[in-house]
Amino acid sequence: MLLARLLDVLIVLVLLVYFVVGWRTGILRTLGGLIGVVAGAAGAFFAIPLVVPLIPAPGWRMTAAIGIALLLILAGQGLGVALARALRGRDAESRRIAWPSRLLGGVVGVVIAALASSLVVSSLTSLGSPLLSQAASGSVVLRGIDQLTPDPVEQGLSRIRAAVLDTGLPRITEALGGVDSSPGAPALEGTDALSRASASVVRINGTAYACGQNQSGSGFVVARDRIVTNAHVVAGVAEPVVDTRAGQVVTAKVVYFDPKADLAVLATSGLSATPLKLSDPLEVGDRGAVDGYPYGGPYTSGGAQVLARSTELVADIYNDSRNAREIYTIAAVVEPGNSGGPLLTASGRVAGVVFAESATDDQLGYATTDAEVAPVVARAPALTAAVSAGHCTRG
């Protein structure tokens, strides 16, 4: 909590500084520098997950991340101010600034500084640092900024960054289950049970330093302090970080890892989310929901319909072998970051684990069935010893 309070104080100081700067210089004089700040923060948003995993010394990674953020933001601000001065000309420097311009400059300064702060902290937490993730989760100021930021904006930023980072979601070219196209994802039929279940769907972040990449996916609680996800989400990650919709952040260890079935179990300590129960097998035509955190962004829930249930030969996460697995072919929007999330029934029970999308139809996805998941869930409470998380694959 101390780190969260310190982070709050730091962000408030940044907001006050930019309000004062905006008030003193007015909207026109401030705008160039503020645009530069946003450009620098956006650069940090992309650069940090790309550069930091390449640093071999663990002790220097967070220092480097903060240094990159400060360097890019200050450079962006300096360039923005210089460009604005060049465009205004010297005569503009001596003109008196009206109070509406001062007020607008201060307000715009606060808004842009808040967005820049959110971008930088978001990029830092995506590295899977437990301390920073916990501080960000406990930050009252960041929570307020996030609540005021529209979900489409957050999702858009996550999608943009995913374009240059590892997506992790397998893409299948075959017509599994004999289905080669989707009729379209159905509208979500929300229920109270689905709403309650969403509290047990978690986001998982971590850095696979051997591959120099950040990895993000979803998972769900199946027993006290036990989470099921895809093996490819945590492959090569030493210490995954788990966060819930309620804002709780905990570190985890991998206690089960099966690259052939693409399933993993994480063990945590003190996780408060309620375990989800498994459902009976679904039939073709049954509807439900795909829950998760696409692109490592905010939580989403979308409608899903079973198009086929079949046993197929599916490649393992390393493409070394093909193994028989029972899967659902579903009409749903499955995106990078949905990996490891649950396919839920209307009653809020888990019918399967989402693991792949179609390479030819963006509303066709695949989930491992309860038949594959049930034995793993049954073993989960007794799994306590850390196991190897395999090796990562470069995205």
N, C-alpha and C positions, 0 to 999 in steps of 0.2 A: 504493500500500500504506500510505503514511503516513496518508492520510485514513481508511482502513479501521481502522487501529490507533487513531486518535483517536476514531472512532465507537465502537469497542469500549470504550475507556476511559470515554467519556461514558455509554454504556448501563450499564456495570458500576456507575458512580457512582450513577446513578439507581436501580438495583436495590438497592444498599446503603442509600441514603437511605430508600427505602420499607420496607426490612427493619427499619431502626432505628426508624422512625416506628411501624411495626406492633408492634414489640417494646415500645416505651415506652407505647403507648396501649392495647394489647390488641385482640382481634378486634372487640369490639362498638364501641369508640370509633373504630376505624380504618375500619370498613366503609363508613360514610357518605362519607368523603373518597375512598376508593378507588373506590366506585361513581361518584362525581363525576369522577374521573380518567378512567375508562373512557368515561363519557358525553362528556367533553370530547375525548378521543382519537377517539371515533367521529364527533363533529362535525367534527373536523379532517380525518378520512378522507374525508368527503363534501365539505367546504367547499374544501379546497385545490385540487382539480382544477377546481372551478367558478369560483373567484374569481381565482386566479393568472393564467390565460390572458387575463383581461380587462385586466391591467396593461400599458400600452403600452411602458414602459421595461424592456428585457431585464435590465439590471443590478439592478433592484429585485425581480424576480420571486422569486428564491430567498429573499431577505431577507423578503419579504412572506409566503412560505409558512411559513418558520420562525416568524415573528411570529404568524401565525394559529394555528399549532399550540400555541405557548406560551400565548397568550391564552385559547384555548378550554379547554386542560387546566387551567390555574390557576383559571379561572372555574368550571369544573366541580367542581374540588376544593373551592374555597371554598364553593360552594353546598351540596355534599354534607356538608361538616363542619358548616355552620350548621344544616342540616336534621337531622342526627344529634343535635346538641346539643339542639335544640328537642324532639325526640322523647324523649331520655333524661331530660331535666330536670336541674336543677343538683345534686341530691343525688348523682347518679351520678358526678360529677367527683371526689368525695372518697373513693370506695370503692377499696380495695386491689385491685390486679390480680393474679390468680393466674398462675403461670408458664405453664400450658398455654394460657391466653388470650394471653399475650405471644408464645409460640412460633407459635401459629396466626395471630395478627395479622401477625407477620413474614413467614411463609410466604405468606399470602394477599396481602400487600403486594408481595412479589417477583413472584408470578404475574400479578397485575393490572398491575403496572408493565411487565412483559415484554410482555404483550399490547398495552398502550397504545403502547409503543415500536415494536413491530412494525407496528401500525396506522399510526402517523404516518410512519415511514420508508417503508412501502409506498406511502402516498399521495404522498409527496415523489418517490419514484423513478418513479412512473407519469407524472410530468411530462416525462420524457425528458431529464433532466439527466445528461450523461455522467459528470461527476465524482461526483455522489451515487449514481448507479447502480453505478459501479465500487466506490465505498466500501462500499455495502450488500452487493454481491456478495462482497467480500473480508472482510467482518466475520464473525469466528468466532462471536461472541456471537449475532448475528442468525441465522446458519446454525443454531446450536443451538436457538434459539427456534422457527425454522421447522420443524425436524425434530420437535420436540415438539408442534407444533400440528397436529392432525388435518387431513388434506386437505379433508374436508367443511366444516370451519370456514372454511378459507381460501377455498374455492370459494363458500361461502355469502356471505361478506363481499364477494367480487368481484361476485357476482350482485346483491347489494343496491345496491352503488355503481353498477353498470351501469344500474340502473333510473332513475337520475337523470342519467346521463351519456350521451354519444354511443355507440351500440352499433356502428354502422358496417356491420353485416352486412345486405346487401340481402335483402328478403323478396319472393318471387315468388308471384303469385296465380294465374297460368296453370298448366294441367296440361301442363308440358313433357314431351316424350317420350310423350305420351298417358297419363301416370301422374298420377292425382289423389289417390291415397292410398298410404300405406306399409303393408306387412305387419308392420312393426316392425323396428327395428334388430337385426341378429343379434348373438349373443354374440361377443366378441372371441376369435379363435383365435390366441393369442399364439405367436410363433415366435422363435427366436434372431435371425433376420434382422430382424424387426420391432424387437426390442429394440436391436439395433445401430443401426438406422436412426433410432431416437428421439433419439440423441445429435446428429443433424444437423438436428433440427427446432427452430427458434428462436422466441423471443418478440420482438416488435417494438413499441416504445413511442415516442411522440412527441407534441408539442403543436402543433396548428394554431392559432397565435395569432390569425390573421385571423378565425377562427370562435370563438375563445375556448373551445376544447375539447381534451381529451386524446383520442388515438386509439391503439388497441391492436389487434394482430393477430398472426398467425403467419406463418412462412415456412420455407424449407428451403434448405440449401446445395447448389448445383449445380456449383460449380467452386471453385477456391481463392479465398477471399475474395469469393465472389459468392453472393447469396441471391435467390431468386425469391419474390415475394409478390403480393398483389393491389394494383392501383393505388389502390383506395379506402382501403387501410390507411395509405398514406403521402401521400395527396393533401393538399397544402398544408403538409406538414411539412418544415421546413428541414433538420433534423439528426436522423434517426431513431436510436434506441438499440437495439442488438441484444443479447440475452443468451441463453445456452445453458443446457442442463440441467446442464452441468458447472460453471456459475457464472461463465463468462467473459462479460465485458461489453465491447462495442466500439461506437464510433460508426460511422455509415454515411452514405453519400451516394447519392442516387438517380441511376443512370446509364442507366436505361431506364424510360419511363413511357408506357403505352398505355391511355388511358381507355376506348377502345372494347372492347378485349379484356379489360380489367380485370387487366392484368399489369404488374408492375414488377420491376426488378432493382436490388438494392442492392450497392454495393461497400464492403468493409471493409478493414481492415489487421490482419493477425496472427490472424485467426480460425482456430482449430485443428480445427474440426469437419470430418469427412470428407465429401466431396461424394457425393450420392446419384445413382444412375443411373435413367434412364427405363425404363419397362417396355414390353412389347408391348401393343397395344390389348386392353382387357378386353371380355369378352362378357357378355351378360345372364345373371345368375345367379352370376357370379364374385364372390368375397368378398375383403375386404381390411380396411383400417383407416383411420379418420380421426384424424389426430394434430394436436395444437395446444394452445393455451392459452386455453380459454374464459374470457371476461370479464376477460382479462388476468391470470388467476390461475395456479395451478400447472398443469404439463403433464398432459394426459390423452390416452388412446388408446381409441377405441371401435370396435366392429365396424361394417362397412359391406358392403352388397351392391348390385351394379349391377342396376337395374330397367329401364333403357333407355339406349341410346346414340343420339343424334339430333342433327341440325343444326337450330338454332332461331334465331329473331330475338330477341335479348336486348338490353335497354336498356344504354347505356353508363353509366358511374358518375355522370353528371350528368343522366341521363334526357333528353338532347338528341336522341338518335337510337337506332334499333334496328339491330343488326348481326348478320349470320349468324355463329354460333359453334357448334362441335361440343361437345356437353356430355354428361356422364353424369348421369342421374337416379339417386340412390342412396337406399337405406334406411339411414339413419344419423341419429344425434343430432348436428345441426350447430347450434352456438350462437355468439352474438357473441364474437369473439376467435378463433374457428376460421378466420376469413377469411385466405386466403393459405397455409394449412397444406396438407400433401399428402394426397392419397388414395393410400395405399400398398397394394401387393400383399403377399401372404404372404411373398414373397421379399425384402421390404424395398425394392422399387423404386417409383418414383413413377409412378402411372398418370394423375394429374391434380391440379388445384389447386382446392380448395374455395373457392367464391365466394358462395354464397347458400343460404338456407333457404326452405322453403315457408311461406307465410303461413297455410296452412290445416291443416298436419299437422306436428307438432313432431318427427317422425321421418322427414322427407323433406327431402333436401338436393340440392345441385347442385355439380358440379365440372367445370371446363374440362378437356377431354381432352388426352392426350399430343400429338395432332395440332396443337393450338393452342400447346402449351407447348414442343414440341421446337425449333422455329426460334428461340425466345427463348433457350433453354438453350444452343443451339449458338453464339449470338452473345455470350453472357454473358462468357466469359473476356477478350474483346477490348474490352469496354465499360469505359472508364476516365474519360471526361469527365462531369462532373456535368451533369444536364439539369433542366429545370423539372419540379417535381412537381405542376404544375397548381394548381388552387385547391381548397380544402376546401369541403365542404357542411355546413351546420349540421345536427346530429343531433337 
